[in-house]
Amino acid sequence: MTTPARPVNLPPQMCPPPLLGRCARCHAACHRYGFGGNPLCQAHQHKVAELQAKKPAGA
């Protein structure tokens, strides 16, 4: 059994206006609502992913 693909968080230029919102950290426009939405902009999503990758296992 395969896991479903993770929904794509669209850049604000490609996102329909009803799905746009403000990043929870920097208040930049981002795909915040609907399928694939995220409360963080793409720049902050990458920063969080980098921090989680550096986090030691089991911590």
DSSP file (Angstrom, degrees, kcal/mol; ACC not computed):
  #  RESIDUE AA STRUCTURE BP1 BP2  ACC     N-H-->O    O-->H-N    N-H-->O    O-->H-N    TCO  KAPPA ALPHA  PHI   PSI    X-CA   Y-CA   Z-CA
    1    1 A M              0   0    0      0, 0.0     2,-0.3     0, 0.0     0, 0.0   0.000 360.0 360.0 360.0 134.2    0.0    0.0    0.0
    2    2 A T        -     0   0    0      1,-0.0     3,-0.0     3,-0.0     0, 0.0  -0.723 360.0-118.3-101.9 152.9    1.3    3.4   -0.9
    3    3 A T        -     0   0    0     -2,-0.3     3,-0.1     1,-0.1    -1,-0.0  -0.633  37.9-101.5 -85.6 147.3    0.8    6.6    1.0
    4    4 A P        -     0   0    0      0, 0.0    -1,-0.1     0, 0.0     2,-0.0  -0.331  44.9 -95.2 -66.5 150.7   -1.0    9.4   -0.8
    5    5 A A        -     0   0    0      1,-0.1     3,-0.1    -3,-0.0    -3,-0.0  -0.359  42.8-105.8 -65.0 143.2    1.1   12.3   -2.2
    6    6 A R        -     0   0    0      1,-0.1    -1,-0.1    -3,-0.1    -3,-0.0  -0.509  42.4-103.9 -69.4 135.6    1.5   15.3    0.1
    7    7 A P        -     0   0    0      0, 0.0     2,-0.4     0, 0.0    -1,-0.1  -0.293  37.0-112.8 -62.2 145.7   -0.6   18.2   -1.2
    8    8 A V        -     0   0    0     -3,-0.1     2,-0.9    27,-0.1    -3,-0.0  -0.639  15.8-139.7 -83.9 131.9    1.4   20.9   -2.9
    9    9 A N        -     0   0    0     -2,-0.4    28,-0.1    28,-0.1    27,-0.1  -0.832  28.9-141.5 -90.0 108.3    1.6   24.3   -1.2
   10   10 A L        -     0   0    0     -2,-0.9    21,-0.6     1,-0.1    32,-0.1  -0.323  15.1-107.0 -72.8 148.7    1.2   26.7   -4.1
   11   11 A P    >>  -     0   0    0      0, 0.0     3,-1.7     0, 0.0     4,-0.7  -0.442  38.1-108.7 -66.4 152.9    3.2   29.9   -4.3
   12   12 A P  G >4 S+     0   0    0      0, 0.0     3,-0.6     0, 0.0    18,-0.1   0.795 117.0  61.4 -57.4 -30.1    0.9   33.0   -3.7
   13   13 A Q  G 34 S+     0   0    0      1,-0.2    17,-0.0     3,-0.0    -3,-0.0   0.785 110.9  39.5 -67.4 -26.1    1.0   34.0   -7.4
   14   14 A M  G <4 S+     0   0    0     -3,-1.7    -1,-0.2     2,-0.1    -4,-0.1   0.454  96.3  99.7-100.5  -3.6   -0.6   30.7   -8.4
   15   15 A C  S << S-     0   0    0     -4,-0.7     5,-0.1    -3,-0.6    -6,-0.0  -0.669  78.8-113.4 -91.0 135.4   -3.1   30.4   -5.5
   16   16 A P    >   -     0   0    0      0, 0.0     3,-2.1     0, 0.0     4,-0.5  -0.405  32.5-114.3 -61.8 141.8   -6.7   31.4   -6.0
   17   17 A P  G >  S+     0   0    0      0, 0.0     3,-1.3     0, 0.0    -2,-0.0   0.806 112.2  60.4 -51.5 -37.3   -7.6   34.5   -3.8
   18   18 A P  G 3  S+     0   0    0      0, 0.0    16,-0.0     0, 0.0    -3,-0.0   0.734 105.6  50.1 -66.3 -16.3  -10.0   32.6   -1.5
   19   19 A L  G <  S+     0   0    0     -3,-2.1    14,-2.2    13,-0.1    13,-1.5   0.477  89.4 104.7 -97.5  -3.1   -7.1   30.3   -0.4
   20   20 A L  E <   +A   31   0A   0     -3,-1.3     2,-0.3    -4,-0.5    11,-0.2  -0.502  39.0 149.5 -79.8 147.1   -4.7   33.1    0.3
   21   21 A G  E     -A   30   0A   0      9,-2.2     9,-2.2    -2,-0.2     2,-0.4  -0.834  45.6 -79.6-153.6-168.8   -3.8   34.2    3.9
   22   22 A R  E     -A   29   0A   0     -2,-0.3     7,-0.2     7,-0.2     6,-0.1  -0.860  44.4-106.0-108.2 140.2   -0.9   35.6    5.8
   23   23 A C     >  -     0   0    0      5,-2.5     4,-1.2    -2,-0.4    17,-0.2  -0.347  24.9-130.9 -59.7 139.3    2.1   33.6    7.1
   24   24 A A  T  4 S+     0   0    0     15,-2.8    -1,-0.1     1,-0.2    16,-0.1   0.696 102.6  34.6 -68.1 -18.9    1.9   33.1   10.8
   25   25 A R  T  4 S+     0   0    0     14,-0.2    -1,-0.2     3,-0.1    15,-0.1   0.862 135.2  13.6-102.0 -48.7    5.5   34.3   11.3
   26   26 A C  T  4 S-     0   0    0      2,-0.1    -2,-0.1     0, 0.0    14,-0.1   0.498  88.4-126.7-112.7  -4.8    6.2   37.0    8.7
   27   27 A H     <  +     0   0    0     -4,-1.2     2,-0.1     1,-0.2    -3,-0.1   0.666  56.1 148.9  66.6  20.1    2.7   37.9    7.5
   28   28 A A        -     0   0    0      1,-0.1    -5,-2.5    -6,-0.1    -1,-0.2  -0.490  59.4 -90.1 -76.2 154.7    3.7   37.4    3.8
   29   29 A A  E     +A   22   0A   0     -7,-0.2     2,-0.3    -2,-0.1    -7,-0.2  -0.434  61.9 158.2 -65.0 137.4    0.9   36.2    1.5
   30   30 A C  E     -A   21   0A   0     -9,-2.2    -9,-2.2    -2,-0.1     2,-1.4  -0.974  54.5 -87.6-154.9 165.4    0.8   32.4    1.3
   31   31 A H  E     +A   20   0A   0    -21,-0.6     7,-2.0    -2,-0.3   -11,-0.2  -0.663  62.2 151.7 -76.6  94.2   -1.4   29.5    0.4
   32   32 A R        +     0   0    0    -13,-1.5     2,-0.3    -2,-1.4    -1,-0.2   0.775  46.1  50.6-101.6 -31.7   -2.9   29.2    3.8
   33   33 A Y  S    S+     0   0    0    -14,-2.2     5,-0.1    -3,-0.2   -12,-0.1  -0.710  88.3  20.3-114.8 160.2   -6.4   27.7    3.4
   34   34 A G  S >  S-     0   0    0     -2,-0.3     3,-2.1     2,-0.1     2,-0.2  -0.232 105.9  -9.4  83.8-173.1   -7.9   24.7    1.6
   35   35 A F  T 3  S+     0   0    0      1,-0.3    -2,-0.1    -2,-0.0   -27,-0.1  -0.412 137.7  10.7 -62.2 122.9   -6.3   21.5    0.3
   36   36 A G  T 3  S+     0   0    0      1,-0.3    -1,-0.3    -2,-0.2    -2,-0.1   0.444  93.7 145.2  87.9   1.1   -2.5   21.8    0.7
   37   37 A G    <   -     0   0    0     -3,-2.1    -5,-0.3   -28,-0.1    -1,-0.3  -0.288  26.6-171.4 -71.4 159.0   -2.7   25.0    2.7
   38   38 A N        -     0   0    0     -7,-2.0    -5,-0.1     2,-0.1     7,-0.1  -0.988  31.2-130.1-149.9 140.7   -0.1   25.7    5.4
   39   39 A P  S    S+     0   0    0      0, 0.0   -15,-2.8     0, 0.0     2,-0.3   0.606  92.5  67.9 -71.0  -8.3    0.0   28.5    8.1
   40   40 A L  S    S-     0   0    0    -17,-0.2    -9,-0.1   -16,-0.1    -2,-0.1  -0.855  86.5-117.1-111.4 147.8    3.6   29.2    7.1
   41   41 A C     >  -     0   0    0     -2,-0.3     4,-2.3   -11,-0.1     5,-0.2  -0.258  39.7 -99.4 -69.6 168.3    4.9   30.7    3.8
   42   42 A Q  H  > S+     0   0    0      1,-0.2     4,-2.0     2,-0.2     5,-0.2   0.855 122.4  55.7 -62.4 -35.8    7.2   28.5    1.7
   43   43 A A  H  > S+     0   0    0      1,-0.2     4,-1.7     2,-0.2    -1,-0.2   0.928 111.7  42.5 -62.6 -44.5   10.4   30.2    3.0
   44   44 A H  H  > S+     0   0    0      2,-0.2     4,-2.4     1,-0.2    -2,-0.2   0.825 109.1  58.8 -73.2 -30.1    9.4   29.5    6.7
   45   45 A Q  H  X S+     0   0    0     -4,-2.3     4,-2.2     1,-0.2    -1,-0.2   0.920 107.4  47.6 -60.9 -42.1    8.3   25.9    5.8
   46   46 A H  H  X S+     0   0    0     -4,-2.0     4,-2.3     2,-0.2    -2,-0.2   0.891 110.3  51.8 -66.4 -39.4   11.9   25.3    4.4
   47   47 A K  H  X S+     0   0    0     -4,-1.7     4,-2.1     2,-0.2    -2,-0.2   0.913 110.9  47.5 -63.1 -42.2   13.5   26.7    7.6
   48   48 A V  H  X S+     0   0    0     -4,-2.4     4,-2.4     2,-0.2    -2,-0.2   0.905 110.9  51.8 -65.0 -41.5   11.3   24.5    9.8
   49   49 A A  H  X S+     0   0    0     -4,-2.2     4,-1.9     1,-0.2    -2,-0.2   0.897 109.3  50.3 -62.4 -40.6   12.2   21.4    7.7
   50   50 A E  H  X S+     0   0    0     -4,-2.3     4,-1.6     2,-0.2    -1,-0.2   0.915 110.7  49.1 -63.7 -43.0   15.9   22.2    8.0
   51   51 A L  H  X S+     0   0    0     -4,-2.1     4,-1.0     1,-0.2    -2,-0.2   0.894 111.1  49.6 -64.2 -39.4   15.6   22.6   11.8
   52   52 A Q  H  < S+     0   0    0     -4,-2.4    -1,-0.2     1,-0.2    -2,-0.2   0.853 108.3  53.8 -68.3 -33.2   13.8   19.3   12.0
   53   53 A A  H  < S+     0   0    0     -4,-1.9    -1,-0.2     1,-0.2    -2,-0.2   0.841 109.7  47.9 -68.5 -32.7   16.4   17.6    9.9
   54   54 A K  H  < S+     0   0    0     -4,-1.6    -1,-0.2    -5,-0.1    -2,-0.2   0.672  87.8 106.8 -80.0 -17.5   19.2   18.8   12.3
   55   55 A K  S  < S-     0   0    0     -4,-1.0     3,-0.1    -3,-0.2     4,-0.0  -0.420  79.6-112.6 -64.8 130.2   17.2   17.7   15.3
   56   56 A P    >   -     0   0    0      0, 0.0     3,-1.6     0, 0.0    -1,-0.1  -0.303  38.0 -95.0 -64.8 148.2   18.9   14.5   16.9
   57   57 A A  T 3  S+     0   0    0      1,-0.2     0, 0.0     2,-0.1     0, 0.0  -0.358 108.8  20.5 -63.2 138.2   16.9   11.3   16.7
   58   58 A G  T 3         0   0    0     -3,-0.1    -1,-0.2    -2,-0.1    -3,-0.0   0.456 360.0 360.0  83.9   1.2   14.8   10.6   19.8
   59   59 A A    <         0   0    0     -3,-1.6    -2,-0.1    -4,-0.0    -1,-0.0   0.454 360.0 360.0 -93.7 360.0   14.8   14.2   21.0
